[in-house]
Structure formats: structure tokens, C-alpha cells
């Protein structure tokens, strides 16, 4: 299991993020505060407070390519 912090501030970012995560062959969750939702669910992500950075929890140790693709969503 690995975790990455990202920021989704625009509708297009959420759409690109869900499409990217949807291609992953393993489970991925998004955590915001005490709430955890499936990262492959656009509706679930919109239920979170996206004004703050969120944590992406990847349930695989072989996810370097996914983490590299997530860099566009990482806060500066």
C-alpha cells in the first residue's frame, strides 16, 4: 500500500483523474479527513471537500507508473 497527496480543483482534473485511476488493475481509494471513497467513482470524489488536498491510497506495491502519472495533480 502506498499513498500520494494530490489536489483536484477543477472539474476537468476530476474527470482526468477518474479516467486515469479507472485503468488501474488494483484498488485505489481517496481519503479526505475521515471520509474514504473509491477513487474510480466520480460521484464519490465529488462528495468530498475538494478545496483541500486529498490523499490517494494505492493498494499495490507495483504502482510506480500510476504514481508518475499522478504528478500532474500534485500540489506545488
Biopython code that builds the backbone (N, CA, C, O; Angstrom):
import numpy as np
from Bio.PDB.StructureBuilder import StructureBuilder

atoms = [
    (1, "UNK", "N", (0.844, -1.174, 0.000)),
    (1, "UNK", "CA", (0.000, 0.000, 0.000)),
    (1, "UNK", "C", (0.890, 1.238, 0.000)),
    (1, "UNK", "O", (1.869, 1.319, 0.742)),
    (2, "UNK", "N", (0.531, 2.201, -0.848)),
    (2, "UNK", "CA", (1.265, 3.450, -0.938)),
    (2, "UNK", "C", (0.274, 4.598, -0.985)),
    (2, "UNK", "O", (-0.878, 4.418, -1.381)),
    (3, "UNK", "N", (0.723, 5.775, -0.581)),
    (3, "UNK", "CA", (-0.166, 6.943, -0.552)),
    (3, "UNK", "C", (0.510, 8.145, -1.200)),
    (3, "UNK", "O", (1.722, 8.332, -1.097)),
    (4, "UNK", "N", (-0.309, 8.957, -1.874)),
    (4, "UNK", "CA", (0.153, 10.167, -2.549)),
    (4, "UNK", "C", (-0.851, 11.266, -2.258)),
    (4, "UNK", "O", (-2.055, 11.008, -2.230)),
    (5, "UNK", "N", (-0.381, 12.488, -2.042)),
    (5, "UNK", "CA", (-1.270, 13.616, -1.819)),
    (5, "UNK", "C", (-1.431, 14.389, -3.123)),
    (5, "UNK", "O", (-0.452, 14.728, -3.788)),
    (6, "UNK", "N", (-2.701, 14.663, -3.476)),
    (6, "UNK", "CA", (-2.994, 15.395, -4.705)),
    (6, "UNK", "C", (-4.000, 16.507, -4.407)),
    (6, "UNK", "O", (-4.547, 16.605, -3.309)),
    (7, "UNK", "N", (-4.220, 17.332, -5.417)),
    (7, "UNK", "CA", (-5.210, 18.400, -5.313)),
    (7, "UNK", "C", (-6.052, 18.391, -6.586)),
    (7, "UNK", "O", (-5.511, 18.421, -7.691)),
    (8, "UNK", "N", (-7.365, 18.350, -6.432)),
    (8, "UNK", "CA", (-8.287, 18.384, -7.564)),
    (8, "UNK", "C", (-9.157, 19.622, -7.407)),
    (8, "UNK", "O", (-10.080, 19.640, -6.592)),
    (9, "UNK", "N", (-8.863, 20.653, -8.187)),
    (9, "UNK", "CA", (-9.565, 21.925, -8.020)),
    (9, "UNK", "C", (-10.495, 22.261, -9.173)),
    (9, "UNK", "O", (-11.316, 23.171, -9.058)),
    (10, "UNK", "N", (-10.381, 21.540, -10.286)),
    (10, "UNK", "CA", (-11.204, 21.823, -11.462)),
    (10, "UNK", "C", (-11.961, 20.576, -11.889)),
    (10, "UNK", "O", (-11.517, 19.454, -11.642)),
    (11, "UNK", "N", (-13.091, 20.773, -12.523)),
    (11, "UNK", "CA", (-13.923, 19.662, -12.988)),
    (11, "UNK", "C", (-13.141, 18.780, -13.961)),
    (11, "UNK", "O", (-13.228, 17.554, -13.895)),
    (12, "UNK", "N", (-12.382, 19.401, -14.858)),
    (12, "UNK", "CA", (-11.599, 18.630, -15.834)),
    (12, "UNK", "C", (-10.539, 17.775, -15.152)),
    (12, "UNK", "O", (-10.238, 16.677, -15.620)),
    (13, "UNK", "N", (-9.969, 18.262, -14.054)),
    (13, "UNK", "CA", (-8.987, 17.484, -13.311)),
    (13, "UNK", "C", (-9.627, 16.234, -12.718)),
    (13, "UNK", "O", (-9.035, 15.155, -12.762)),
    (14, "UNK", "N", (-10.820, 16.367, -12.169)),
    (14, "UNK", "CA", (-11.513, 15.216, -11.586)),
    (14, "UNK", "C", (-11.793, 14.174, -12.670)),
    (14, "UNK", "O", (-11.593, 12.979, -12.452)),
    (15, "UNK", "N", (-12.246, 14.622, -13.814)),
    (15, "UNK", "CA", (-12.547, 13.710, -14.917)),
    (15, "UNK", "C", (-11.285, 12.976, -15.379)),
    (15, "UNK", "O", (-11.310, 11.760, -15.566)),
    (16, "UNK", "N", (-10.181, 13.713, -15.565)),
    (16, "UNK", "CA", (-8.916, 13.075, -15.979)),
    (16, "UNK", "C", (-8.426, 12.101, -14.913)),
    (16, "UNK", "O", (-7.943, 11.016, -15.235)),
    (17, "UNK", "N", (-8.550, 12.488, -13.644)),
    (17, "UNK", "CA", (-8.106, 11.632, -12.543)),
    (17, "UNK", "C", (-8.886, 10.321, -12.528)),
    (17, "UNK", "O", (-8.288, 9.249, -12.438)),
    (18, "UNK", "N", (-10.209, 10.394, -12.615)),
    (18, "UNK", "CA", (-11.032, 9.178, -12.580)),
    (18, "UNK", "C", (-10.735, 8.285, -13.785)),
    (18, "UNK", "O", (-10.676, 7.064, -13.645)),
    (19, "UNK", "N", (-10.548, 8.876, -14.958)),
    (19, "UNK", "CA", (-10.199, 8.085, -16.135)),
    (19, "UNK", "C", (-8.850, 7.397, -15.968)),
    (19, "UNK", "O", (-8.690, 6.241, -16.359)),
    (20, "UNK", "N", (-7.889, 8.094, -15.396)),
    (20, "UNK", "CA", (-6.566, 7.526, -15.160)),
    (20, "UNK", "C", (-6.631, 6.383, -14.146)),
    (20, "UNK", "O", (-6.073, 5.309, -14.375)),
    (21, "UNK", "N", (-7.307, 6.618, -13.036)),
    (21, "UNK", "CA", (-7.411, 5.591, -11.982)),
    (21, "UNK", "C", (-8.234, 4.404, -12.467)),
    (21, "UNK", "O", (-7.965, 3.269, -12.072)),
    (22, "UNK", "N", (-9.221, 4.641, -13.308)),
    (22, "UNK", "CA", (-10.063, 3.564, -13.822)),
    (22, "UNK", "C", (-9.286, 2.528, -14.607)),
    (22, "UNK", "O", (-9.751, 1.396, -14.750)),
    (23, "UNK", "N", (-8.119, 2.878, -15.120)),
    (23, "UNK", "CA", (-7.290, 1.946, -15.875)),
    (23, "UNK", "C", (-6.429, 1.064, -14.971)),
    (23, "UNK", "O", (-5.847, 0.084, -15.435)),
    (24, "UNK", "N", (-6.347, 1.398, -13.708)),
    (24, "UNK", "CA", (-5.512, 0.638, -12.772)),
    (24, "UNK", "C", (-6.153, -0.714, -12.461)),
    (24, "UNK", "O", (-7.352, -0.779, -12.191)),
    (25, "UNK", "N", (-5.369, -1.791, -12.496)),
    (25, "UNK", "CA", (-5.921, -3.124, -12.227)),
    (25, "UNK", "C", (-6.013, -3.468, -10.739)),
    (25, "UNK", "O", (-6.229, -4.626, -10.381)),
    (26, "UNK", "N", (-5.851, -2.479, -9.886)),
    (26, "UNK", "CA", (-5.899, -2.705, -8.437)),
    (26, "UNK", "C", (-6.794, -1.657, -7.800)),
    (26, "UNK", "O", (-7.203, -0.703, -8.463)),
    (27, "UNK", "N", (-7.101, -1.825, -6.520)),
    (27, "UNK", "CA", (-7.984, -0.903, -5.805)),
    (27, "UNK", "C", (-7.242, 0.381, -5.444)),
    (27, "UNK", "O", (-6.063, 0.366, -5.092)),
    (28, "UNK", "N", (-7.969, 1.490, -5.544)),
    (28, "UNK", "CA", (-7.431, 2.803, -5.181)),
    (28, "UNK", "C", (-8.547, 3.556, -4.455)),
    (28, "UNK", "O", (-9.682, 3.602, -4.928)),
    (29, "UNK", "N", (-8.219, 4.138, -3.314)),
    (29, "UNK", "CA", (-9.172, 4.943, -2.551)),
    (29, "UNK", "C", (-8.682, 6.381, -2.467)),
    (29, "UNK", "O", (-7.497, 6.663, -2.646)),
    (30, "UNK", "N", (-9.615, 7.283, -2.191)),
    (30, "UNK", "CA", (-9.298, 8.686, -1.939)),
    (30, "UNK", "C", (-9.771, 8.999, -0.530)),
    (30, "UNK", "O", (-10.895, 8.665, -0.155)),
    (31, "UNK", "N", (-8.906, 9.642, 0.252)),
    (31, "UNK", "CA", (-9.209, 9.946, 1.649)),
    (31, "UNK", "C", (-9.164, 11.457, 1.851)),
    (31, "UNK", "O", (-8.198, 12.127, 1.487)),
    (32, "UNK", "N", (-10.240, 11.970, 2.442)),
    (32, "UNK", "CA", (-10.315, 13.378, 2.809)),
    (32, "UNK", "C", (-10.871, 13.442, 4.222)),
    (32, "UNK", "O", (-12.052, 13.182, 4.454)),
    (33, "UNK", "N", (-10.002, 13.791, 5.159)),
    (33, "UNK", "CA", (-10.420, 13.811, 6.562)),
    (33, "UNK", "C", (-10.775, 12.411, 7.018)),
    (33, "UNK", "O", (-9.950, 11.500, 6.944)),
    (34, "UNK", "N", (-12.001, 12.236, 7.488)),
    (34, "UNK", "CA", (-12.423, 10.913, 7.964)),
    (34, "UNK", "C", (-13.199, 10.133, 6.907)),
    (34, "UNK", "O", (-13.680, 9.033, 7.178)),
    (35, "UNK", "N", (-13.322, 10.695, 5.708)),
    (35, "UNK", "CA", (-14.093, 10.054, 4.639)),
    (35, "UNK", "C", (-13.170, 9.360, 3.645)),
    (35, "UNK", "O", (-12.151, 9.913, 3.233)),
    (36, "UNK", "N", (-13.545, 8.139, 3.268)),
    (36, "UNK", "CA", (-12.808, 7.355, 2.287)),
    (36, "UNK", "C", (-13.785, 6.908, 1.211)),
    (36, "UNK", "O", (-14.840, 6.350, 1.513)),
    (37, "UNK", "N", (-13.429, 7.158, -0.055)),
    (37, "UNK", "CA", (-14.280, 6.749, -1.171)),
    (37, "UNK", "C", (-13.424, 6.045, -2.225)),
    (37, "UNK", "O", (-12.204, 6.205, -2.263)),
    (38, "UNK", "N", (-14.082, 5.273, -3.069)),
    (38, "UNK", "CA", (-13.428, 4.594, -4.174)),
    (38, "UNK", "C", (-12.959, 5.655, -5.171)),
    (38, "UNK", "O", (-13.757, 6.486, -5.606)),
    (39, "UNK", "N", (-11.684, 5.637, -5.534)),
    (39, "UNK", "CA", (-11.125, 6.639, -6.438)),
    (39, "UNK", "C", (-11.639, 6.480, -7.863)),
    (39, "UNK", "O", (-11.476, 7.385, -8.681)),
    (40, "UNK", "N", (-12.255, 5.350, -8.173)),
    (40, "UNK", "CA", (-12.788, 5.122, -9.511)),
    (40, "UNK", "C", (-14.216, 5.644, -9.645)),
    (40, "UNK", "O", (-14.830, 5.511, -10.704)),
    (41, "UNK", "N", (-14.746, 6.236, -8.577)),
    (41, "UNK", "CA", (-16.107, 6.752, -8.557)),
    (41, "UNK", "C", (-16.105, 8.279, -8.608)),
    (41, "UNK", "O", (-15.728, 8.946, -7.645)),
    (42, "UNK", "N", (-16.530, 8.815, -9.741)),
    (42, "UNK", "CA", (-16.571, 10.271, -9.877)),
    (42, "UNK", "C", (-17.541, 10.879, -8.867)),
    (42, "UNK", "O", (-17.245, 11.914, -8.270)),
    (43, "UNK", "N", (-18.683, 10.250, -8.673)),
    (43, "UNK", "CA", (-19.667, 10.750, -7.715)),
    (43, "UNK", "C", (-19.091, 10.729, -6.301)),
    (43, "UNK", "O", (-19.306, 11.662, -5.528)),
    (44, "UNK", "N", (-18.362, 9.672, -5.965)),
    (44, "UNK", "CA", (-17.740, 9.589, -4.646)),
    (44, "UNK", "C", (-16.742, 10.706, -4.419)),
    (44, "UNK", "O", (-16.686, 11.281, -3.332)),
    (45, "UNK", "N", (-15.952, 11.017, -5.438)),
    (45, "UNK", "CA", (-14.958, 12.074, -5.310)),
    (45, "UNK", "C", (-15.635, 13.429, -5.134)),
    (45, "UNK", "O", (-15.178, 14.258, -4.347)),
    (46, "UNK", "N", (-16.725, 13.654, -5.868)),
    (46, "UNK", "CA", (-17.438, 14.928, -5.728)),
    (46, "UNK", "C", (-18.114, 15.073, -4.362)),
    (46, "UNK", "O", (-18.500, 16.180, -3.987)),
    (47, "UNK", "N", (-18.261, 13.992, -3.624)),
    (47, "UNK", "CA", (-18.861, 14.080, -2.297)),
    (47, "UNK", "C", (-17.851, 14.562, -1.246)),
    (47, "UNK", "O", (-18.223, 14.823, -0.102)),
    (48, "UNK", "N", (-16.581, 14.680, -1.632)),
    (48, "UNK", "CA", (-15.533, 15.104, -0.710)),
    (48, "UNK", "C", (-15.322, 16.615, -0.776)),
    (48, "UNK", "O", (-15.771, 17.282, -1.709)),
    (49, "UNK", "N", (-14.634, 17.135, 0.228)),
    (49, "UNK", "CA", (-14.248, 18.549, 0.242)),
    (49, "UNK", "C", (-12.988, 18.683, -0.607)),
    (49, "UNK", "O", (-11.890, 18.368, -0.150)),
    (50, "UNK", "N", (-13.149, 19.153, -1.847)),
    (50, "UNK", "CA", (-12.025, 19.257, -2.766)),
    (50, "UNK", "C", (-11.289, 20.587, -2.668)),
    (50, "UNK", "O", (-10.392, 20.858, -3.466)),
    (51, "UNK", "N", (-11.657, 21.416, -1.699)),
    (51, "UNK", "CA", (-10.948, 22.683, -1.519)),
    (51, "UNK", "C", (-9.603, 22.469, -0.821)),
    (51, "UNK", "O", (-8.772, 23.376, -0.772)),
    (52, "UNK", "N", (-9.395, 21.275, -0.285)),
    (52, "UNK", "CA", (-8.153, 20.924, 0.397)),
    (52, "UNK", "C", (-7.511, 19.747, -0.330)),
    (52, "UNK", "O", (-8.205, 19.000, -1.020)),
    (53, "UNK", "N", (-6.195, 19.570, -0.187)),
    (53, "UNK", "CA", (-5.554, 18.398, -0.785)),
    (53, "UNK", "C", (-6.151, 17.101, -0.223)),
    (53, "UNK", "O", (-6.572, 17.047, 0.932)),
    (54, "UNK", "N", (-6.176, 16.073, -1.055)),
    (54, "UNK", "CA", (-6.700, 14.768, -0.654)),
    (54, "UNK", "C", (-5.611, 13.723, -0.821)),
    (54, "UNK", "O", (-4.643, 13.925, -1.555)),
    (55, "UNK", "N", (-5.780, 12.619, -0.141)),
    (55, "UNK", "CA", (-4.783, 11.551, -0.188)),
    (55, "UNK", "C", (-5.297, 10.403, -1.033)),
    (55, "UNK", "O", (-6.435, 9.963, -0.872)),
    (56, "UNK", "N", (-4.454, 9.917, -1.934)),
    (56, "UNK", "CA", (-4.771, 8.769, -2.779)),
    (56, "UNK", "C", (-4.048, 7.562, -2.185)),
    (56, "UNK", "O", (-2.823, 7.566, -2.061)),
    (57, "UNK", "N", (-4.804, 6.538, -1.822)),
    (57, "UNK", "CA", (-4.235, 5.325, -1.245)),
    (57, "UNK", "C", (-4.294, 4.231, -2.304)),
    (57, "UNK", "O", (-5.373, 3.854, -2.760)),
    (58, "UNK", "N", (-3.123, 3.725, -2.692)),
    (58, "UNK", "CA", (-2.999, 2.723, -3.750)),
    (58, "UNK", "C", (-2.691, 1.382, -3.092)),
    (58, "UNK", "O", (-1.702, 1.241, -2.372)),
    (59, "UNK", "N", (-3.548, 0.404, -3.348)),
    (59, "UNK", "CA", (-3.397, -0.914, -2.726)),
    (59, "UNK", "C", (-2.605, -1.847, -3.625)),
    (59, "UNK", "O", (-3.093, -2.898, -4.039)),
    (60, "UNK", "N", (-1.368, -1.445, -3.920)),
    (60, "UNK", "CA", (-0.458, -2.253, -4.714)),
    (60, "UNK", "C", (0.949, -1.730, -4.478)),
    (60, "UNK", "O", (1.144, -0.532, -4.271)),
    (61, "UNK", "N", (1.915, -2.613, -4.508)),
    (61, "UNK", "CA", (3.304, -2.183, -4.384)),
    (61, "UNK", "C", (3.929, -1.944, -5.749)),
    (61, "UNK", "O", (5.021, -1.385, -5.839)),
    (62, "UNK", "N", (3.248, -2.362, -6.815)),
    (62, "UNK", "CA", (3.741, -2.203, -8.183)),
    (62, "UNK", "C", (2.942, -1.093, -8.865)),
    (62, "UNK", "O", (2.155, -1.356, -9.775)),
    (63, "UNK", "N", (3.148, 0.143, -8.424)),
    (63, "UNK", "CA", (2.336, 1.250, -8.919)),
    (63, "UNK", "C", (3.167, 2.470, -9.301)),
    (63, "UNK", "O", (2.657, 3.591, -9.297)),
    (64, "UNK", "N", (4.416, 2.268, -9.625)),
    (64, "UNK", "CA", (5.288, 3.402, -9.949)),
    (64, "UNK", "C", (4.794, 4.168, -11.168)),
    (64, "UNK", "O", (4.890, 5.395, -11.196)),
    (65, "UNK", "N", (4.269, 3.481, -12.171)),
    (65, "UNK", "CA", (3.774, 4.160, -13.359)),
    (65, "UNK", "C", (2.561, 5.035, -13.017)),
    (65, "UNK", "O", (2.448, 6.166, -13.490)),
    (66, "UNK", "N", (1.658, 4.498, -12.190)),
    (66, "UNK", "CA", (0.495, 5.279, -11.773)),
    (66, "UNK", "C", (0.926, 6.506, -10.978)),
    (66, "UNK", "O", (0.403, 7.597, -11.203)),
    (67, "UNK", "N", (1.862, 6.347, -10.061)),
    (67, "UNK", "CA", (2.339, 7.474, -9.270)),
    (67, "UNK", "C", (2.979, 8.532, -10.164)),
    (67, "UNK", "O", (2.829, 9.729, -9.915)),
    (68, "UNK", "N", (3.686, 8.102, -11.193)),
    (68, "UNK", "CA", (4.289, 9.048, -12.134)),
    (68, "UNK", "C", (3.204, 9.829, -12.874)),
    (68, "UNK", "O", (3.343, 11.030, -13.103)),
    (69, "UNK", "N", (2.125, 9.142, -13.246)),
    (69, "UNK", "CA", (1.026, 9.801, -13.951)),
    (69, "UNK", "C", (0.234, 10.751, -13.051)),
    (69, "UNK", "O", (-0.430, 11.663, -13.544)),
    (70, "UNK", "N", (0.301, 10.544, -11.758)),
    (70, "UNK", "CA", (-0.427, 11.401, -10.811)),
    (70, "UNK", "C", (0.302, 12.709, -10.513)),
    (70, "UNK", "O", (-0.249, 13.575, -9.832)),
    (71, "UNK", "N", (1.519, 12.867, -11.004)),
    (71, "UNK", "CA", (2.295, 14.077, -10.681)),
    (71, "UNK", "C", (1.599, 15.351, -11.163)),
    (71, "UNK", "O", (1.788, 16.412, -10.568)),
    (72, "UNK", "N", (0.798, 15.267, -12.230)),
    (72, "UNK", "CA", (0.101, 16.478, -12.706)),
    (72, "UNK", "C", (-0.928, 16.985, -11.701)),
    (72, "UNK", "O", (-1.335, 18.145, -11.767)),
    (73, "UNK", "N", (-1.354, 16.129, -10.772)),
    (73, "UNK", "CA", (-2.351, 16.511, -9.772)),
    (73, "UNK", "C", (-1.737, 16.879, -8.429)),
    (73, "UNK", "O", (-2.452, 17.296, -7.517)),
    (74, "UNK", "N", (-0.422, 16.732, -8.294)),
    (74, "UNK", "CA", (0.229, 17.010, -7.020)),
    (74, "UNK", "C", (0.393, 18.510, -6.824)),
    (74, "UNK", "O", (0.795, 19.218, -7.747)),
    (75, "UNK", "N", (0.081, 18.999, -5.616)),
    (75, "UNK", "CA", (0.238, 20.439, -5.349)),
    (75, "UNK", "C", (1.717, 20.833, -5.408)),
    (75, "UNK", "O", (2.597, 20.024, -5.110)),
    (76, "UNK", "N", (1.971, 22.061, -5.788)),
    (76, "UNK", "CA", (3.358, 22.547, -5.914)),
    (76, "UNK", "C", (4.060, 22.628, -4.595)),
    (76, "UNK", "O", (5.227, 23.018, -4.540)),
]
sb = StructureBuilder()
sb.init_structure("model")
sb.init_model(0)
sb.init_chain("A")
sb.init_seg("    ")
for serial, (resi, resn, name, xyz) in enumerate(atoms, 1):
    if name == "N":
        sb.init_residue(resn, " ", resi, " ")
    sb.init_atom(name, np.array(xyz, "f"), 0.0, 1.0, " ", f" {name:<3s}", serial, name[0])
structure = sb.get_structure()
